[in-house]
Amino acid sequence: MRGRVFKKILIANRGEIACRVIRTAQRMGIATVAVYSDADAEALHVRMADQSVPIGPAAAAESYLKIERIVEACRATGAEAVHPGYGFLSENAGFARALAAAGVTFIGPGPEAIAAMGDKIESKRIAHDNGISTVPGYLDVIPDADSAVKVARDIGYPVMVKASAGGGGKGMRIAASDAEVRDGFRSAASEAKSSFADDRIFIEKYIEEPRHIEIQVLGDTFGNIVHFGERECSIQRRHQKVIEEAPSPFLDNATRKAMGRQAVALARAVGYRSAGTVEFIVDRERNFYFLEMNTRLQVEHPVTELVTGLDLVELMIRIAADEPLPFTQKDIRLKGWAIEARVYAEDPTRNFLPSTGRLIRYRPSAGEGLRLDTGVFEGAEISVHYDPMIAKLVASGPDRDTAIERLRGALDSFYVTGVQHNIAFLAAVAAKPRFRAAALSTDFIAEEFRGGFAPPSDFVEPDRVILLAAALAHRRIREREAAIDGKLPGARIEIAERSLVLLDGRPYPVSLRPEDGAYRVEIEGESCFAATDWQGEVLLQIRMGEHLATVQIERLTGAAFRLVHRGVIRRAQVLPPRAAELLALMPEKQASDMSRLLLSPMPGLLSSVAVSQGQEVKAGEPLAVVEAMKMENILRAERDGRVARIRANPGDSLAVDQVILEFE
């Protein structure tokens, strides 16, 4: 097959990565085949592909993870090769072997390399034997929780409890005590068995204040292996990457070269071909330790493409077609900076619980230095069955500061309704001074958002723009009302210059008057000149000199608005001063007492209930486990009490806020 790229390939995946592979294949003149479950019949990747084949029910275990159905789809369509994307069967050696047996090329590494690196215990041994720096740990399979506690004590707390077949943040727990090891062993094993059908567990030392930095490697079938520099992936939540960038702002050239050499050495040790990623943990002194190797294309590969100018998917396809690498290590140069933010359907105000539903409005950002990889469209549904990713927003520029500014502006204007999402949270991360200073670690989110994600309790810099936006929006609405023809005699609308803006209930006096086609605004004793042509759209843009600010705005009732800017979410009400005085005298509505109820925080499956009617429980004890997106969520008692009634049973499908049990 050398010298001839495939005529038709099948993409054994869904969502944004399937669309991403299809785009490159189409540019190369290669016909594409999509596979889909019952839940994905109308999905974007199905619409984009030249052909599509149904492969089973919504559950991934009955569709996207069914090897025989993928192989049969290849036979039925004449696909010569399969690109696995990431997740699902992308790191399954048995899948690669099954394709080979059917005469179909796997666009990825050989099954031996997948097996060696996919087994986290075996990969650590191979790395150690080949002189790769590794984290201290116990590399044999741990049979039970008691053994796990003994191993953890020997290594010394804190430790990381990890599934051997884990990945994507699943099957991983940090433990700082015997009790946490026991709990982590059970939940990590259960999660890994559900996601990977492999519940083997090992334990290693947890490096404190760590950075997660990975090296992109690529090898061909002729023994040529190169690396493309690093990606900084330290902004994580529950071991799941949130924001990634290339290059790393932390590495010096000497460390970069040393990590690259070790990554290439490891790839060479297993005869690696295709794209792969060697992940390292890096401490504050730039000591680095091998973490794992992902034998597939990474979610965050776009940042590498943007700083190298190369298409990794195209290179994977050409390598699978037995073409040699068209360059050597010395030809690879990094230019500029790229930062990726993962946009998910999840609720940051409720501990990032997944959200499902239809995308009623979907208006992604566009502009200079922006790239969007997505698998959805307006009207598409975010299903409970799969990863809740909406899109990957990537900003690039000649330097890190430019990339950050473009990312911030793009997040301000990325508008989604119909599901809860993390866009405001991503904007809040990018707005942190610590992020700008590149003082990153995998503890960044836990340290910067200690109380979770919520509107700031104090008046912060973005509030000035939000106040201005609320006042301008109210003024523009009043101007339109005043300009309406056909009003009754004497029905003249007066537009007051002064008003009071209640920002989450706190009053701020604002003065706003027209001046030279714009507005002179006074807020908190400060004056500025602002212009807007807002006509009621969901994005309100304000021009202040050379600065352009974008605020997301939704009109609620009357003069009330919901506004979002730089990750700050506020409810604003614009009132005449006298009306604000009278409103302050009104009694506040008391919220219903829900403290006696245990509610499901997300739509999902009730896996188990750990208590029974009449049982006494203590604060912190587990009450139930809800599974969603293949992640187990343990619900614990917030206070001491007695269970009065169980309202749901294991196996029930739960809606968000559905009552599971109630206390006396």
SVG drawing of the C-alpha trace seen along z (x, -y; Angstrom):
<svg xmlns="http://www.w3.org/2000/svg" viewBox="-55 -65 75 78">
<polyline fill="none" stroke="black" stroke-width="0.4" points="0.0,0.0 3.1,-2.2 2.7,-5.4 -1.1,-5.2 -3.4,-6.9 -6.7,-5.1 -9.8,-5.7 -12.2,-5.3 -11.9,-5.3 -14.3,-4.6 -14.3,-6.7 -15.0,-4.5 -16.1,-7.4 -18.6,-10.2 -18.9,-13.8 -16.2,-16.5 -13.3,-14.0 -15.3,-12.2 -16.0,-15.5 -12.4,-16.5 -11.1,-13.4 -13.8,-13.7 -12.7,-17.3 -9.1,-16.2 -10.1,-13.1 -12.3,-15.2 -9.5,-17.7 -7.3,-14.7 -9.9,-13.5 -10.7,-10.4 -14.3,-9.1 -15.6,-8.8 -17.9,-6.4 -19.6,-7.3 -21.0,-4.9 -23.7,-5.8 -25.8,-4.6 -29.6,-5.0 -29.0,-8.2 -26.7,-9.7 -28.9,-9.2 -29.1,-12.9 -25.6,-13.8 -23.3,-16.2 -20.6,-13.5 -23.4,-11.4 -24.4,-14.4 -20.8,-15.2 -19.7,-11.7 -20.2,-10.3 -21.8,-7.2 -23.2,-6.2 -23.9,-2.9 -26.0,-2.2 -24.3,0.0 -26.7,0.4 -28.5,-1.0 -27.5,-4.3 -25.4,-2.6 -21.7,-2.7 -21.3,0.9 -23.9,1.9 -22.6,-0.2 -19.3,-2.2 -17.6,0.5 -18.8,3.5 -15.8,4.5 -17.7,6.9 -20.1,4.3 -17.3,1.9 -15.6,4.6 -18.9,5.5 -19.5,1.9 -16.0,1.9 -17.0,5.0 -20.4,3.5 -18.9,0.2 -15.6,1.3 -13.6,-1.0 -9.9,-0.2 -8.9,-1.7 -10.3,-2.9 -9.5,-6.0 -10.5,-5.4 -10.4,-9.0 -10.0,-9.0 -11.9,-7.1 -14.0,-4.1 -11.9,-1.5 -8.9,-3.8 -6.6,-2.1 -8.0,1.4 -5.3,3.8 -8.0,6.4 -9.7,4.0 -6.5,3.4 -6.0,7.1 -9.6,7.7 -9.2,5.1 -6.0,6.6 -7.6,10.1 -10.3,8.6 -7.8,7.0 -8.6,3.4 -5.8,1.0 -5.9,-0.5 -4.9,-4.2 -2.8,-4.1 0.0,-2.1 0.4,1.6 -1.5,3.8 1.7,4.7 2.5,1.0 -1.2,0.4 -1.1,3.4 2.2,2.4 1.4,-1.3 -2.3,-0.8 -1.5,1.3 -0.4,-1.4 1.5,1.2 3.4,2.7 4.1,-0.8 5.8,-1.9 8.0,1.2 9.0,0.6 9.7,-3.0 11.9,-2.2 13.8,0.5 14.6,-2.0 15.9,-4.8 12.8,-6.9 12.2,-8.9 9.3,-7.3 7.2,-8.1 7.9,-5.9 5.1,-3.4 3.9,0.2 3.6,1.6 2.0,4.9 -1.8,5.4 -3.3,4.8 -6.0,7.4 -8.2,5.7 -8.7,2.6 -6.7,4.0 -3.7,4.6 -4.1,1.1 -3.9,-0.4 -0.7,1.5 0.9,0.4 -0.1,-3.2 1.4,-3.2 4.7,-1.8 4.8,-4.5 3.8,-7.3 0.7,-9.6 -0.5,-11.2 -0.9,-8.6 -2.7,-8.2 -5.0,-5.2 -5.2,-4.4 -6.8,-1.9 -4.3,-0.1 -6.6,-0.6 -7.7,-4.1 -7.7,-7.2 -9.6,-10.5 -9.7,-11.1 -11.7,-7.9 -10.5,-5.4 -8.2,-7.8 -8.4,-9.0 -6.0,-11.0 -5.9,-9.5 -4.3,-11.0 -5.5,-8.4 -6.4,-4.8 -10.1,-5.6 -9.6,-7.5 -7.6,-4.6 -10.3,-2.1 -13.0,-4.4 -10.8,-5.3 -9.9,-1.6 -13.6,-0.7 -14.8,-3.6 -11.8,-3.6 -12.1,0.1 -15.9,-0.2 -15.4,-3.1 -12.7,-1.4 -14.7,1.8 -17.7,-0.1 -15.6,-2.2 -12.8,0.2 -14.0,3.7 -10.7,3.9 -10.8,3.2 -7.0,3.8 -5.6,1.1 -2.1,-0.1 -0.8,-2.9 2.0,-5.4 3.2,-8.5 1.3,-11.6 3.6,-14.5 2.4,-17.7 2.2,-21.0 2.5,-19.1 2.3,-20.3 1.0,-18.0 3.1,-18.4 3.0,-16.0 5.1,-15.4 3.5,-14.7 5.4,-12.0 4.9,-10.6 6.5,-7.5 6.4,-5.9 6.8,-2.2 10.4,-2.8 11.7,-3.5 11.6,-7.3 10.3,-8.8 10.1,-12.6 8.5,-14.8 6.6,-18.0 7.4,-19.7 5.1,-19.8 1.6,-20.8 0.9,-22.2 -2.2,-20.5 -2.1,-21.5 -5.5,-23.2 -7.5,-20.1 -10.6,-19.1 -11.0,-15.6 -7.9,-14.7 -9.8,-15.8 -8.0,-18.5 -9.9,-21.8 -7.5,-24.2 -4.3,-23.2 -1.7,-25.2 1.4,-24.9 4.2,-25.5 4.5,-25.3 5.3,-28.6 7.2,-26.7 9.8,-24.7 13.2,-25.9 15.0,-24.6 17.1,-22.1 14.1,-20.5 12.1,-20.5 14.9,-18.7 15.3,-16.1 11.6,-15.3 11.5,-15.0 14.4,-12.6 12.8,-10.4 9.5,-10.4 11.1,-9.4 13.2,-6.7 10.0,-5.2 8.2,-5.2 11.2,-3.5 11.3,-0.9 7.9,0.4 8.3,0.0 5.8,-2.8 4.2,-4.2 1.5,-6.8 0.6,-9.6 1.0,-9.2 1.5,-11.2 3.9,-10.6 2.6,-12.3 4.8,-13.5 4.3,-15.0 6.7,-17.9 7.5,-19.3 8.4,-22.8 12.2,-22.2 11.4,-20.9 12.1,-17.3 9.9,-15.2 8.4,-11.7 6.7,-9.5 3.0,-9.2 1.6,-7.2 1.6,-7.0 -1.7,-7.5 -1.5,-5.5 -4.0,-7.7 -4.7,-11.2 -5.3,-13.4 -8.3,-15.7 -5.9,-18.6 -4.0,-18.0 -5.1,-21.2 -2.7,-23.4 0.2,-21.3 -1.1,-21.7 -1.4,-25.5 2.2,-26.0 3.8,-23.5 1.6,-24.2 1.1,-20.4 -2.1,-18.3 -1.6,-15.3 -4.6,-13.5 -3.3,-13.7 0.1,-12.5 -1.6,-9.5 -3.4,-8.6 -0.3,-8.8 1.8,-6.7 -1.0,-4.1 -0.7,-4.0 3.0,-3.2 4.4,-6.6 7.6,-7.8 7.7,-10.9 8.3,-13.9 10.6,-15.6 13.2,-14.9 13.5,-16.3 15.6,-19.3 12.8,-20.4 10.2,-20.8 9.9,-24.4 7.4,-25.8 6.0,-29.2 3.5,-31.3 1.2,-30.2 -2.1,-28.3 -4.6,-27.7 -7.5,-25.4 -10.6,-25.5 -12.9,-22.5 -16.6,-23.6 -18.7,-21.1 -22.4,-20.7 -22.0,-20.7 -23.1,-23.0 -20.1,-24.6 -22.4,-26.0 -23.3,-22.4 -19.8,-20.9 -19.7,-20.5 -22.4,-17.9 -23.2,-16.9 -26.2,-18.6 -28.3,-17.0 -30.8,-18.4 -31.1,-20.2 -29.0,-23.1 -31.7,-25.7 -29.2,-28.4 -25.7,-27.7 -23.6,-30.6 -19.9,-29.9 -17.3,-32.6 -15.4,-33.4 -12.6,-35.7 -8.9,-36.1 -6.8,-33.4 -9.8,-31.3 -10.4,-27.6 -13.5,-25.7 -13.6,-21.9 -17.2,-20.7 -19.6,-17.9 -22.9,-19.7 -25.1,-22.3 -28.0,-24.4 -30.8,-22.0 -28.5,-19.0 -29.0,-17.0 -26.4,-16.5 -27.1,-12.9 -26.8,-11.2 -25.0,-8.3 -21.8,-10.0 -19.1,-12.6 -20.9,-16.0 -18.4,-17.9 -19.9,-20.7 -16.8,-22.0 -13.1,-22.8 -12.3,-26.5 -8.7,-27.2 -7.1,-30.7 -3.7,-31.3 -1.4,-34.2 2.3,-35.2 2.7,-35.1 0.9,-33.9 -0.6,-37.3 -2.2,-37.6 -3.6,-34.1 -5.1,-34.7 -6.8,-38.0 -8.3,-36.2 -9.5,-33.4 -11.1,-35.8 -12.9,-37.7 -14.1,-34.5 -15.4,-33.1 -17.3,-36.3 -19.1,-36.0 -19.7,-32.1 -23.5,-31.9 -25.3,-28.6 -28.7,-28.0 -30.7,-24.8 -28.2,-23.1 -26.0,-24.2 -22.4,-24.8 -18.9,-25.8 -18.2,-28.8 -18.4,-31.4 -16.2,-29.2 -13.6,-28.9 -13.7,-32.7 -13.2,-33.0 -10.1,-30.8 -8.7,-32.8 -9.3,-36.0 -7.3,-34.9 -4.1,-36.8 -2.4,-33.5 -3.3,-32.2 -1.9,-35.2 1.3,-34.8 1.5,-31.1 1.7,-30.0 0.0,-26.7 -0.4,-23.3 -3.0,-20.5 -4.3,-22.1 -5.1,-25.4 -8.8,-25.0 -9.1,-23.6 -7.0,-26.5 -8.5,-29.3 -12.1,-28.2 -12.0,-26.9 -15.7,-27.6 -16.7,-26.3 -17.8,-28.5 -20.1,-31.3 -20.5,-35.1 -17.9,-37.0 -19.1,-38.4 -17.3,-41.7 -17.5,-44.2 -14.8,-43.1 -13.4,-44.7 -15.8,-43.0 -18.7,-44.4 -17.9,-47.9 -18.6,-46.6 -21.7,-44.7 -23.1,-47.8 -22.5,-49.8 -24.1,-47.2 -27.2,-47.0 -27.6,-50.8 -27.0,-51.0 -29.4,-48.2 -32.1,-49.8 -31.5,-53.1 -31.7,-51.6 -35.0,-49.9 -36.5,-53.1 -35.3,-55.0 -37.0,-52.5 -40.2,-52.7 -40.1,-56.5 -39.7,-56.3 -42.8,-54.2 -45.4,-55.8 -49.1,-56.0 -49.0,-56.7 -52.1,-58.2 -52.0,-62.0 -50.0,-62.9 -48.4,-59.5 -44.9,-60.9 -42.1,-58.7 -39.6,-60.5 -36.1,-59.0 -34.4,-59.7 -30.7,-60.5 -30.1,-59.0 -31.0,-55.5 -30.1,-52.9 -28.7,-49.5 -29.3,-46.7 -26.5,-44.2 -27.4,-41.0 -29.5,-43.2 -26.7,-45.8 -27.5,-49.3 -25.1,-51.3 -26.1,-54.8 -25.6,-55.4 -25.9,-58.6 -26.2,-58.2 -26.8,-60.9 -26.5,-61.0 -23.5,-62.8 -22.1,-63.0 -23.9,-59.8 -22.8,-57.9 -23.2,-58.2 -21.5,-59.9 -21.6,-57.6 -20.9,-58.2 -20.5,-55.2 -19.2,-55.4 -17.8,-58.9 -15.9,-57.8 -16.8,-59.1 -16.4,-57.4 -17.6,-57.8 -19.3,-54.6 -20.9,-53.7 -23.2,-50.8 -25.6,-50.0 -27.3,-47.2 -30.8,-46.4 -31.8,-43.6 -29.5,-40.8 -27.9,-38.3 -24.5,-40.0 -24.1,-43.6 -20.9,-45.2 -19.6,-48.4 -16.9,-50.6 -14.9,-52.6 -12.1,-54.4 -9.9,-51.7 -11.4,-49.0 -14.3,-46.8 -16.1,-44.7 -18.7,-42.0 -21.4,-41.2 -23.9,-38.4 -27.3,-39.7 -30.7,-38.2 -33.8,-40.3 -35.7,-38.7 -38.8,-40.8 -39.2,-44.5 -35.9,-46.2 -34.2,-43.0 -31.3,-41.4 -29.0,-38.4 -25.5,-39.5 -22.2,-37.6 -18.7,-39.1 -15.2,-37.7 -16.8,-34.7 -18.8,-36.9 -22.6,-36.2 -24.9,-38.9 -28.6,-39.7 -29.2,-43.4 -32.3,-45.5 -32.4,-49.1 -34.8,-51.3 -35.5,-55.0 -34.1,-55.9 -37.6,-56.2 -38.7,-52.8 -35.5,-51.3 -36.2,-52.8 -39.7,-51.3 -38.4,-47.9 -36.1,-47.8 -39.1,-48.0 -40.7,-44.9 -40.5,-41.6 -38.2,-38.9 -39.7,-35.7 -38.5,-32.8 -37.0,-29.8 -38.5,-26.4 -36.7,-24.2 -35.1,-21.4 -32.6,-20.3 -34.6,-17.2 -34.3,-15.8 -31.5,-14.1 -31.9,-15.2 -30.2,-13.8 -27.8,-16.5 -27.9,-15.4 -29.8,-13.2 -28.4,-9.7 -28.8,-6.1 -29.2,-5.4 -26.5,-2.7 -27.0,-2.0 -28.5,-3.2 -26.3,-2.7 -28.9,-3.3 -32.3,-1.9 -35.4,-3.4 -35.0,-4.3 -31.2,-4.2 -29.2,-6.8 -26.5,-8.5 -23.7,-10.8 -22.5,-13.8 -20.2,-12.7 -21.5,-9.1 -22.3,-7.9 -26.0,-7.7 -26.3,-6.8 -24.3,-6.5 -25.6,-8.1 -23.8,-7.2 -23.8,-9.7 -21.5,-9.8 -19.8,-6.7 -18.7,-8.6 -19.7,-7.6 -21.0,-10.4 -21.2,-9.5 -23.9,-11.5 -23.1,-12.0 -25.0,-13.2 -24.6,-16.9 -25.7,-16.5 -26.5,-13.9 -30.1,-12.5 -32.4,-9.5 -33.7,-8.3 -37.5,-8.6 -38.2,-7.2 -36.5,-5.9 -38.1,-7.5 -36.1,-5.8 -34.6,-2.4 -31.3,-1.2 -31.6,-0.9 -34.0,-3.9 -33.3,-6.6 -33.3,-9.9 -34.1,-13.4 -32.1,-16.4 -33.4,-17.3 -35.5,-14.1 -35.9,-13.1 -33.9,-9.9 -34.6,-9.9 -35.9,-12.1 -34.9,-12.6 -37.1,-12.9"/>
</svg>
